C-alpha cells in the first residue's frame, strides 16, 4: 500500500478520473474486489460504448508493479451500480467534492505530509457531514413511512371494516393499539355508547355523519330468530380515525 500522501496527490492531479485504488478507499472496499467488479462489467461497457476501461499500474511498497484502472465519472458511476447504497452514495459525494474543488481551483498538490493530512482531514469532515445529511434524510423517510402506509391503506379501502380490523390497521402502521383498547377509546370519546344494550354501538351523531354503520345478522336458535347488531367503520370513518391517530388526536 502507498502512503496517504501519494494517494492524495494522485487524486488531486487527476481530477478528470478516479483510480480503482481511490474507489476502493472511498467505498471502504478491498482493491481486489473493486478490480473484480470493473472486470466483470467491462464486457457490457464495451458492447455499449465500444471502449475499454483505461488500465494502468502502480508501484506498491515492495516495488511490485500492480494493475489499477483509471475511470472517468461516468465509468465510475456505472461500476458503482455493483455496489450497495452506502458505497454508491460515498462515490457520488466524492465526485461532487472533486468537481467543486476543481471549479474553485483548489487542486493543489500538498507540499508536505502535514498538508496532506490536513487536506485529508478536511475532506473526511465534508464526507462525514454529507453522510450525516443523507442519514438524517433517510431517518425522516423512515419516520414518515407509517403516514405513507396509512394513506395507501386508506386509499385502497372501499368497504366498511370491523373495529378490530381498524385496530390492526392502526397497529401495522406504527400506533400500537388492540381491539379492546380501541373500543374503550371510542366509548370514552363518545363515538360509541357505553352502557346497556347499545354498548359498543355508534351514537346517533356519528352515525348521522357517516363514520359508522350497523350490520344486522339474523341467527336462528331453534324456531326463534335472534338479531345481532355489529358495529362497522365506514371508509369515511377509516379516513377520519386514521387522521385522528396520526395527529394524536385520540386521548
C-alpha positions in Angstrom: 0.0 0.0 0.0 1.2 3.5 -0.8 1.2 6.3 1.8 -1.7 8.6 2.3 0.4 11.4 0.8 0.8 9.7 -2.6 -3.0 8.8 -2.6 -4.0 12.5 -2.0 -1.5 13.7 -4.6 -2.7 11.1 -7.1 -6.4 12.1 -6.6 -5.7 15.8 -6.9 -3.6 15.6 -10.0 -6.2 13.5 -11.8 -9.5 15.4 -11.3 -10.8 14.1 -14.6 -10.6 10.5 -13.4 -10.6 8.4 -10.3 -8.4 5.3 -9.9 -9.7 2.0 -8.8 -7.5 2.3 -5.7 -9.2 5.6 -4.7 -12.6 4.0 -5.4 -11.6 1.2 -3.0 -10.6 3.8 -0.4 -13.7 5.9 -0.7 -16.1 2.9 -0.6 -14.1 1.1 2.1 -13.7 -2.0 -0.2 -10.6 -4.0 -0.9 -8.9 -3.0 -4.1 -9.0 -6.6 -5.5 -12.8 -6.6 -5.1 -13.1 -3.3 -7.0 -10.9 -4.7 -9.7 -13.1 -7.7 -9.9 -16.2 -5.5 -10.2 -14.6 -3.5 -13.0 -13.6 -6.5 -15.0 -17.0 -8.1 -14.6 -18.7 -5.1 -16.0 -16.2 -4.2 -18.7 -17.7 -6.6 -21.3 -21.1 -4.9 -21.3 -19.5 -1.5 -21.3 -17.5 -2.4 -24.4 -20.7 -3.6 -26.1 -22.5 -0.3 -25.5 -19.6 2.2 -26.0 -17.0 0.3 -28.0 -14.4 1.4 -25.4 -12.3 -0.4 -22.9 -11.7 0.9 -19.4 -8.3 2.6 -19.1 -5.9 0.1 -17.5 -2.8 1.5 -15.7 -0.5 0.4 -12.9 1.1 1.5 -9.7 4.1 0.5 -7.6 3.4 -0.9 -4.1 5.6 -0.6 -1.1 7.6 -3.6 -2.1 8.4 -2.3 -5.5 5.9 -4.5 -7.4 4.1 -3.2 -10.4 0.3 -3.9 -9.9 -2.7 -3.1 -12.1 -5.2 -0.4 -11.4 -7.9 1.3 -13.6 -8.4 5.0 -14.2 -12.1 5.7 -14.7 -13.9 8.9 -15.6 -17.0 10.0 -13.7 -19.5 8.1 -16.0 -17.4 4.9 -15.8 -17.2 5.2 -12.0 -20.9 5.6 -11.5 -21.5 2.7 -13.9 -19.2 0.5 -11.8 -20.9 1.8 -8.7 -24.2 0.0 -9.7 -22.5 -3.2 -8.5 -22.1 -1.6 -5.0 -24.5 -1.2 -2.2 -26.4 2.0 -1.5 -23.9 3.3 1.1 -20.9 2.7 -1.2 -22.7 4.4 -4.2 -23.5 7.4 -2.0 -19.9 7.8 -0.9 -18.7 7.6 -4.5 -21.3 10.2 -5.7 -20.3 12.5 -2.8 -16.6 12.1 -3.6 -17.2 13.1 -7.3 -19.1 16.2 -6.1 -16.2 17.2 -3.9 -13.7 16.7 -6.8 -15.8 18.8 -9.2 -16.5 21.5 -6.6 -12.8 21.8 -5.7 -11.9 21.8 -9.4 -14.3 24.7 -10.0 -12.8 26.6 -7.1 -9.2 26.0 -8.3 -8.3 24.1 -5.2 -6.5 21.1 -6.8 -3.1 21.9 -5.3 -0.7 19.1 -4.5 0.2 19.1 -0.8 3.8 20.3 -0.3 4.3 18.2 2.9 2.9 15.2 4.6 1.3 17.5 7.2 -0.6 19.4 4.5 -1.7 16.1 3.0 -3.0 15.0 6.4 -4.8 18.3 6.9 -6.4 18.1 3.5 -7.4 14.5 4.1 -9.0 15.5 7.4 -10.9 18.4 5.8 -12.2 16.1 3.0 -13.2 13.5 5.6 -15.1 16.1 7.6 -17.0 17.1 4.4 -17.8 13.5 3.7 -19.0 12.9 7.2 -21.2 16.0 7.1 -22.7 15.0 3.8 -23.2 11.4 5.0 -24.9 12.8 8.1 -27.3 14.7 5.9 -28.0 11.6 4.0 -28.7 9.6 7.2 -30.9 12.3 8.5 -32.9 12.4 5.3 -33.2 8.6 5.4 -34.3 8.7 9.0 -37.0 11.2 8.1 -38.2 8.9 5.3 -38.4 6.0 7.8 -40.3 8.2 10.3 -42.7 9.1 7.6 -43.4 5.6 6.5 -46.3 5.0 8.8 -48.1 8.0 7.3 -47.4 6.8 3.8 -48.7 3.3 4.7 -51.8 4.7 6.3 -52.5 6.8 3.3 -52.1 3.8 0.9 -54.2 1.6 3.1 -57.0 4.1 3.4 -56.9 4.8 -0.4 -57.4 1.1 -1.0 -60.3 0.8 1.4 -63.6 0.9 -0.3 -65.7 -1.0 2.2 -66.7 -0.9 5.8 -64.5 -2.8 8.2 -64.8 -4.1 11.8 -63.4 -2.2 14.7 -60.8 -5.0 15.2 -59.7 -4.6 11.6 -59.3 -0.8 12.2 -57.2 -1.6 15.3 -54.9 -3.9 13.2 -54.5 -1.3 10.5 -53.5 1.3 13.1 -51.1 -1.1 14.8 -49.5 -2.2 11.5 -48.6 1.4 10.8 -46.8 2.3 14.0 -49.5 3.1 16.6 -49.9 0.2 18.9 -53.5 -0.4 19.9 -55.6 -3.5 20.4 -59.3 -4.1 19.7 -60.4 -3.8 23.3 -58.3 -0.7 23.8 -59.7 0.9 20.7 -63.3 0.1 21.8 -62.5 1.8 25.1 -61.1 4.9 23.4 -64.1 5.2 21.1 -66.5 4.8 24.1 -64.6 7.3 26.2 -64.6 9.9 23.3 -68.3 9.5 22.8 -68.2 7.8 19.4 -69.8 4.5 20.8 -72.4 4.0 23.5 -71.0 2.9 26.9 -73.9 1.1 28.7 -76.9 -1.0 28.2 -77.9 -3.0 25.1 -76.4 -0.3 22.9 -72.9 -0.7 24.4 -70.3 -0.6 21.6 -72.9 0.6 19.1 -72.3 4.0 17.5 -74.0 7.1 18.9 -76.6 8.7 16.6 -74.4 11.8 16.0 -71.6 9.8 14.4 -74.0 7.5 12.6 -75.5 10.6 11.0 -72.2 12.0 9.8 -71.3 8.6 8.3 -68.4 7.3 10.4 -70.2 4.0 11.3 -72.8 1.6 10.1 -74.7 -1.1 11.9 -74.8 -4.5 10.2 -77.6 -6.8 11.3 -77.2 -10.5 11.5 -80.1 -12.9 12.0 -79.3 -16.2 13.6 -81.8 -19.0 14.1 -81.9 -20.5 17.6 -84.3 -23.4 17.1 -87.5 -21.8 15.9 -86.5 -18.4 17.3 -84.7 -15.8 15.1 -82.3 -13.7 17.0 -81.0 -10.4 15.6 -77.5 -9.3 16.4 -76.1 -5.8 15.6 -72.4 -5.4 14.6 -70.7 -2.0 14.5 -68.5 -1.4 11.4 -66.4 1.6 10.4 -67.2 3.1 7.0 -64.5 4.2 4.5 -65.2 7.7 5.6 -64.7 6.6 9.2 -61.4 4.9 8.4 -60.1 8.2 7.0 -61.4 10.1 10.0 -59.8 7.9 12.6 -56.5 7.4 10.8 -56.2 11.2 10.7 -57.1 11.3 14.4 -54.4 8.7 15.4 -51.7 10.2 13.1 -52.3 13.6 14.6 -52.6 12.0 18.1 -56.0 13.5 18.4 -57.3 10.4 20.3 -56.6 10.7 24.0 
